[in-house]
């Protein structure tokens, strides 16, 4: 048992095939390829690599196939010193892949992902013990079904962070279970019947009424918004010459989880997360440009929030 674990991440680990083009093609059109990469991917996998790059002790729990893609994904985790002891390697199972088209002109990315057909992750006794001993737990978007199980485990302190991508089954259970519920602003588009006709600020406050813990909403290059003590705070992102925004959200959550494990208050944790997410956009894929702790912390100290 790893008793000094800073962050336990539970979630997806896969392979990203990255193609860089000057501009996004029209349908039925050809455009030349500028550059291509293969990198480990998945929200959970990239978030765990971020924690490790920042100097945190991190383990990733999940499932992966016993295939070439799975072996490459595990190698990339080990390259970052992520503890992979809690990843189940499954025979006759395919590691999912994703295809990323990155537009060099504006650093935006389009993702075509393969839904995972691997079995769902279950919290057995060993994983439950690890969960209780870790200083922070980071759950990726595909783990909403774990909300009730997590809630039943006696945890000390507010340290469950959920990366919310869109409205999924059991997401309301996660709104109840997570200490930090962190969607991107795109989340509001996934439930138009509830959020469709309101402004971003109205949607944030409406969602805050439904979330039991602390709500934080990321908003791309605009940084992050979070309500606290009756105020709505905005932390603008620093200006970074971005190449690719692929891993920004995953790295926000990894950095935020590490900050919580270190006892940062809400404002300082968001500052670190925004700094790391921004810096990670300097390279292709979610991992190439990850900063170390000194670079990330130095930038975070330069950031400041404003009250809306």
Secondary structure as UniProt FT lines:
FT   TURN            3..4
FT   STRAND          7..10
FT   STRAND          14..21
FT   TURN            27..28
FT   STRAND          33..41
FT   HELIX           43..53
FT   TURN            54..55
FT   STRAND          58..65
FT   HELIX           68..79
FT   TURN            80..81
FT   TURN            85..86
FT   STRAND          87..90
FT   TURN            91..92
FT   STRAND          97..103
FT   TURN            104..106
FT   STRAND          109..113
FT   HELIX           125..133
FT   STRAND          136..139
FT   HELIX           141..146
FT   HELIX           147..152
FT   STRAND          160..164
FT   TURN            169..170
FT   HELIX           171..177
FT   STRAND          180..184
FT   HELIX           185..191
FT   HELIX           192..195
FT   TURN            196..197
FT   HELIX           200..210
FT   STRAND          214..218
FT   HELIX           220..222
FT   STRAND          224..228
FT   TURN            229..230
FT   STRAND          231..235
FT   TURN            246..247
FT   HELIX           248..261
FT   TURN            262..263
FT   HELIX           266..279
FT   HELIX           280..282
FT   TURN            285..289
FT   HELIX           293..302
FT   STRAND          305..307
//
